[in-house]
Amino acid sequence: MFDTSLFGTELPGALRVIIVFLLVLGLIGATTWAVRRFGGHRLGVATNRGRLPRLAVLVAASVVTRRRLILIWVEIVVVIVFL
């Protein structure tokens, strides 16, 4: 049904496996390169380098017994929480 010859000659099974293996590795490498080159920023690859964290506890202090004052930084807003 299918012609298994390459360039008109029959290849041994081991050589055919090696050629297909190298072809698959090349396709994987090309896909990886294309994703990093053209679409990496959309997939979250190395986008947080140099950025400040989005959520951080600035200060947590005990005010009175069993009460705490906590300053939380969210993006550009400071939230005061009294627990």
C-alpha positions in Angstrom: 0.0 0.0 0.0 2.7 2.5 1.0 6.1 2.6 -0.5 8.7 2.4 2.4 11.7 3.3 0.3 13.5 6.6 0.6 15.0 8.0 -2.7 14.1 4.8 -4.5 16.1 2.4 -2.3 15.0 0.2 0.6 16.7 1.3 3.9 17.4 -1.1 6.7 15.1 -0.9 9.7 17.8 0.6 12.1 18.7 3.4 9.7 15.0 4.2 9.2 14.5 4.4 13.0 17.5 6.7 13.3 16.3 9.0 10.5 12.8 9.3 12.0 14.2 9.9 15.5 16.4 12.8 14.2 13.4 14.2 12.3 11.2 14.1 15.4 14.0 15.8 17.5 14.3 18.5 14.8 10.6 19.1 14.9 10.6 19.4 18.7 13.5 21.8 18.6 11.9 23.9 15.9 8.7 24.1 17.9 10.5 25.0 21.1 12.4 27.7 19.3 9.2 29.1 17.6 7.3 29.2 20.9 10.1 31.0 22.7 10.6 33.4 19.9 7.1 34.3 19.0 4.8 33.2 21.8 6.8 33.0 25.0 5.4 36.2 26.6 1.9 34.8 26.4 2.8 31.5 28.1 4.3 33.1 31.1 7.9 32.3 30.3 10.2 34.6 32.2 7.7 37.5 32.5 8.2 38.1 36.2 11.9 39.0 36.2 12.4 42.5 37.5 8.8 42.9 38.7 7.7 43.6 42.2 5.5 41.0 43.8 1.8 41.6 43.4 1.0 40.8 47.0 3.2 41.5 50.0 2.9 42.0 53.8 4.6 45.3 54.6 4.1 45.5 58.4 2.5 43.2 61.0 2.4 44.7 64.5 0.7 43.7 67.7 -1.4 46.7 68.8 -3.0 45.3 72.0 -3.4 41.8 73.3 -4.9 39.5 70.7 -5.2 42.4 68.1 -2.8 42.9 65.2 -2.4 45.7 62.6 -1.3 44.4 59.2 -0.4 46.5 56.2 -0.8 44.5 53.0 0.4 45.8 49.6 -1.7 44.7 46.6 -0.5 45.9 43.2 -0.4 49.7 43.9 -2.8 49.8 46.9 -1.9 49.5 50.5 -4.7 47.7 52.5 -4.9 48.2 56.3 -6.2 45.1 58.2 -7.0 45.1 61.9 -7.4 41.6 63.3 
